[in-house]
Amino acid sequence: MTSFEGSLDGSVAVHRMVRLKRELDAEEAYVDAFAEWDASGEHALWDQTAGDGLGE
C-alpha cells in the first residue's frame, strides 16, 4: 500500500465517521422534537384531525 492509498483509506474513514455523527445528531434531534411535541399536548389535536376524511 502506498502512502497515497493509506490517505484515501483514512479519508474514507473520516467521511464515514462524519456521516455517522450526522445521523446520530439527527436521531437525537428527532427524539427531542417528538418529546417536546408530545409534552405540548398538540398530539391530542392531531389525534382528533388525523382521520378526517378517511374511510368516507
N, C-alpha and C positions, 0 to 999 in steps of 0.2 A: 504494500500500500504506500502510495506517495503521500507527501505532506499535503498536497492539494486534495487528495481523496479523503484524508483524515479531516481536513477542514470542512469538506462537504458533509461528512457524516455528523460532525459537530453542529453544523448549521441546520441540518435536518432535525437533529435532536432538540435544538433550541426552538425551532419553529413548532415542533410538536408540543413542547412544554408551554409555549405561549398560547397555542390553540387550546390546550387542556385548561390552562388558567382562565382563559376567557369563558370556556364552557362552565367551569365551576363557579365563576363570578356570576354568570347569567343565571345559573340554577339558584344560587343564594338570593339574588335579586328577585327572582320569581317567587321563591318561598316567602321572602319578606313582604312582597306586594300582596300575595294572597292572604297572608296573616293580617295585614293592615285592612284589606277589603273585608275579610271575614269579621274582624272586630268592629268595623264601622256599622254593621247592620244592613249594609246595602244588599247583602245576599238575600235578605227577605224580599226586597223589591224585585230582585232578579227572579226569584222563585215564582213570584206572582205573575210575571210577564213572560217568562221564558217559553211557556207553552202556548202563548196567544197565537191563534190561527192554525195550530197543528191539530190534525185529526178532524177537521171540519170539511 
